[in-house]
Amino acid sequence: MAQVFAIGDAVNDEERKAIAWLKEKLPDDYFIIHSFEVEQYDQLSEVDICVVAPHAIYLVDAKGIHGQVEVDGTMWHTAHNSYRSPLPKLRGNAKSLSGLICKQNRANRDLKNIYVDTAVVLTIDDCEFKDPEDRERGHVVALKNSTRFFTDSARIPERFECNVTKYIQIIAEALGKSAKKRSHGVRFGNWEVAETLVDNQYFTEYRVFNITAGRKGGTVLAKAYKADPYLPDEERSKQKRLIEKRLSCDRKNALALCHYWCERLFCYRSSRQVFATNRRHSRRNTQ
């Protein structure tokens, strides 16, 4: 399973579907960074997904298109619309990203040998891509076939760096997010985990302490409900309603938290009354 770093929020179902698929299907040494912007010609351009593979970086545009797509020069034609191919813009973003990575450490010449590729991922199964002149086929792939596409190192010229993931921190910082390991434990707002008590498929129960008061201020019980941020909007709404029902029951017993599986905050709720109630059950840290 690939590791996911969310710089912004996925804005539509196509992006969430692609991220969820790639997260589950790509190997452990792959990284997925999504929802960010890169500067090109003094303008900011949005990038849906960045896949950092051991052999290359891929900038990915997720497209939810039904039916047939036919390429005619730089245009894509569907049954209802015609629009410019997304690949030229992606290639410009790839060039800009390559420059940003090199600027992170100008003394490291190896950064110039990181290959930045592009891909358009078609998320709808019934989409049929036709490219009579074979101009873009090598950079357009159906989501169901994307695992093979992103793990194929043979498509990358041999002269380029073959161990890209060792630069993940530099790459992430170039995109505006540090991938350094946290110097503290897991945090939810102003609360830091001191101990994990229960962990199941629905929630994780912790003892947490307030980071302002520190461990000597004692601990309280907290529950972090698990949710998937990459579900379609309708399913996410159902998920949120179910969690809110469970949350209303637990608020009398513990400080309640709700978060995404990928550690992005989904819903954070606390009350002074809940905190005060649980301080009676807190365990003082005398160390």
N, C-alpha and C positions, 0 to 999 in steps of 0.2 A: 504494500500500500504506500502510495506517494505521500510526502509531507506537504501540507497546504499552509501558505502564508497569505492572509487576506489583507491587502493594503486598503481597499475600499470594499463596498458591498456589491455583489453580483446583482445587476439591475433587471434581469429578465429570466424567464424559465430556460431559455436556450443556454445561457451562460451557466446557470446552476446545474442543468442537466450535464453539460460537458465537464464541468469541474468535478461533479460527483462521480461520473464515469471514469475520468482520468485518475482521480484519487484512488478508486478501488482497483483499477486494472493495471496501473503502472507499478513498477517495482519499488522497493523501499528506498533505493538510492536516487530516486527522482524527486524533484521539488516542483510544486505548482504555486506560482505567485499570481494573484489575479486582481483585476479592477484597479488600474492605475493609469497615469498619464506620462507621456514622454514629450519632450520639447523638440519640435522640428520647424526650422525656419521661423523662430520666434513665436510659434503657436503650439499650444498643447494639444496632443492627439491622444484619444483614449485607446487603451489596449485591454481587451477582455481577459486574456490568459497568457501567462508566460510559463512554458515548461522548461525546466532546467534538467537536462539529461546528462549522463556522464560524458557524452561525446559532443554535445551542442546545446545551444539555447534556441527555443522555438517561440516566436510570437504568434499567437493564435487568435483568430477571429471566429466566433461561434455564430453560425447562421442557421436559423430555423426556416427552411424553405420547403414547401410542398410541391410535388410534381416535378416537371422537367426544367432544368436550367441549361440554356445553350449559350456558349461563348462565341461572341462575334467581335474580334479585335479586343478592345479594352472594355467591351460592354457585356453584361450578363442579361439574358432575356428569359423571363418566365412567362407563364400564360397570362399574367395580369400586369406585370411591371417590367421595366427595363432600368438598369442602373449600372454605374461604373463598377468594374471589378474591384474588390477590396484589396487585392494583392499589391498594387503599386504603393498604396498608402502604408500597408504593412511593411513593405521593403524599406520605405523611407524611415519608418519607426525603428526597424532593425538596425539601420545604419546609425541612427541617433543613439540607440541603446548601446551599440558597440563603442561609440565615442564616449558615452557616459561612464562605461565600465573602465575604459582606459584611463580616464581622468581621475578615477579613484586612487590609482597608484601609478603615476607616470613612470616610475623607475622600474616597474615590473613589465618587461617587454613581452612576457608570455601572454598577457591579457589581450594583445593584438591578435593572438592566434586562436581566440575563442570564436567558433563559427556560430553566427546568429542567423538562423533560418526562419522561414515563414510558413504558415499553414492556415488554411480555412477549413474548419471542421463543420460538416453538414450534420445537424442533430436529428433531422427528421428521416425516418427509415425509408419513406417512399420517394425521397428525392433522387432524381436521376440526372447526373451531371454529364453533359455532352460537350466535348471540346474537339471539334473536327480537326483543327490544326495542332492539337496537343500543346497549346501554349501554356496552360495552367494546371494541367492534370497532375503533375508531380507535386503540386502544392495544395491540392484540394483533396480531402479525404472524408469519407463517411465516418461518423463517430464510432460505429460498430467495428470499423477496421482501423481505428486510430492507434490502438496499442501497438500493432505491428509497425505502423508508420513511425511512431516516436521512438521505438526501440531499435530501428534499423540504422546502425552506425555506418553501413556500407555506402549510404548516400552522401556522406560527408567526405570531402577531399582529405587525403591522408596527411597533408602538411599541417592540418589544424590540430589543436590541443585535444587530447583524448581523455583527459581527466578534468572536466569542467567543474564538477561539483565541489572540488576543493576550494573553488573561488566563490562559493555560495554567499558568504558574508559580503564580499565586495559587490557581487551582483545585486544582492538585496539592498545594500546601502545605496547603490546607484539608482535604484527604483524608489528610494525614499523610506525604506524600512530596514532596520538592522535585524539580522538573523542571529545575533549573538545569544548565547545561552543566558537565561535570566540569572541574576546574582541573588535572587530571593526566591521564595517558594511561590506556589500558585496564588494569585490574588484575584479577589472579586471586589472592585471598588477599593474601599479602605480596609478590607479584611484580607488577612493572609492565612493560608492553611497551616495549622500546626500538626494535625494528625488526620489521617483518613480512617474512618470507622467502618463504613459500609460502601461497597461499590457494586451496583448491579446494572441491568440494562435500562432502568428507568431513572435512577438518580445516584448520586454519590453523597454520602453524609460525612461531614468533617467536624473537627473542632477547629475553630478559627479565632484569631485575636485581632484586635484593632491595631493597625500599624502605627497610629499616633501614640497610643498608650503602651504598645510593646507587649511582649509576652508576660511581663510582670503584672500587667493589668488584668490577667485572667483570660479564659477562653469561653466561647459560647458554641452551641450546636448550630450547624448550618447544613442545608441541603442544596445541592446543585442539580437541578433537573436537566436531563439530557434532551437535546433537540437537534435536528438536522437543518442547517441553514440553506442547504442546496436543494430542498424540495420545491416543487411548484408552489405558487402563491396560495392556491386553495388548500393544499395539504398542509402548508405551514400555518395557515389560519386555524385549521382543525387542531393541529398539534398545540398551538398556543392556547386554545380554549381548554383542552384537556389538562394542560399544565396549570392553568389558572384555577381549575377546579381542585386539583391536588394541592395547589398553593394555599387556597383559602382554608383548607383543613389543617395544614401544617403551620400556619402563621401563629396559632396559639401555643405551639410547642417549640418552635425554633426559629431563628433567623433564616429566612428562606431566600434562596438564590435560584436563578434559572439561567442557563447559558448554553451556547452552541457546543457541539462536540469538538469543533476546531478551536475552542477557547475564545471565541468572540462573544461578547456579552449580548444576550438576547433579551432578558428582562431582569432587572435588579430591583428587589423590593426589600425593605426593612422598616422596622418601626422601633421607636424608643421603648415602647411598652414591651415588645418582644425581647429586646435586648436586656431590659431590666429584669424580666422574668427569668431569663436564662442565666443571668449572672449568679443567681442563687445556686445554680448547678455547675458553676464554672470551677475549673481546676487551676489553682494558683501555681505558677511556675516559680519555684524557689531557687532554681539553679542560677 
